[in-house]
Amino acid sequence: MYGGFDGIVEERMSKPILVAVVEDDRFFRDSMGRLMRSRSYRVEAFPSAADFLASPHLSETACLIADVQMSAMTGPELYRHLIASGHQIPTILVTANAEDQVRFERWGRLLPSEAGR
């Protein structure tokens, strides 16, 4: 889709880059959308991973911001699904949960090949 950093810069010059926000908390979803729009990104926001995956915006998404803990499909599960289906979208996972153990457990499952390093 994009040719590395140069491709992203080139694409951004012609039209705003699409950032998808997948977050079940409406307040955070709306806030993140406003923040991204303030930086001139185009934003599509979704209340669930299923809504994002069913959207016509999947193929044009240049960056994904997803909540770690959502019902049905979590952010890490969404990321794994995208990779498995050939969509290599740069992804930022966010969480409001400050418990370190939960974060480490989720990251360990996200990148099992990295666990032995």
N, C-alpha and C positions, 0 to 999 in steps of 0.2 A: 504494500500500500504506500509506504513512504520510504524514501531512500536515505535512512539515517537522519542525522541532525540537519544536514543540508536540505534534504527533502522536506522536512517539517518546516524549516524557515521558508523555503520556496513556496510551499502550500499556504502557509500563513500569509504570505505577501499577497496572494491572489484572493483568498477568502478566509474568514476566521476558522480556526481549528475547532473541531467539535470535541467537547469534553462531556462524557456521560457520567452522571452522578446516580449511583444506585444506593439508596438509603431508605430504610423503612420509617425513620423518624422524620416527619414532615418538616419540623422546624429546622433540623440540621440540613435536610435536603434543600430547602428553600434558601437557607443561609449560604451554603456552599455554592449554589447556583448563582446567587447575587455576587459573591466574591469572584467567581470565575468570569462572570459577565463584566465586572468592573475592570478586569484585566484584558478585555476585548476578546474573550473566548466565546464561541457559540456553545450553548449548554442545552442538553436534553436531560431531564431528571426523571427517575423511575422509582416507584415505591418497592419494587422487588426485582430480583434477578430474572425471574420468568418474564416480567414485563420488558426488561431490557433485551433479553434474548429474542423475544417475539417482535421487537421493533424494527422498522425499516432503517434505523440509524446504526445498526451494529457494524456494517461494513465501512462506514465513514468515520467511526469513532477513532480519534487519535490518542485519547487518554481516558482512562476509566478511573473513577474514584468510587470505591465500594466499601460499605460497612462490613466489618469482620463478623459481627453477630447479627444475622437476620434470620427470620423464620424461613422455613422451607429450604432455601439454598443460601448458604453463608457467602461472604465475600471471597474467602479462600477457595470454596467449592466452585464459585463462579469463575474465578481465575483459572483453576485447573480445567474446568469445562471448556473455556475459551481456548486454552493451549491445545487441548486434545482435539478440538474441532478445527484447528488451523488458524485461529484468530490470535495473533501475537500483539495484543494491545498493551502498551505500557499501563500498568495498574498501580494505583495507590490505595492501600488498604487502611482504613481508619477505624478507630474504636474509642468509645467513651469509657470502656472498662479499664481501670487502672491496675487490676490485679496482674502482676507479672506472670504468675503461673499459667493463667489462661492464655496470655499472649504467647508464651514460649510453647505451650502445647499446640496452639493453632499453627504457629510458624513451623514447628517440627513436622506436622502433618502436611503442610503446604509444600515443603521442599524436602521430601524423604531422601533424595539422592545427596543432599547437602549434610544430612545428619551425621555421617561418619567423618566429616572433615574437621 
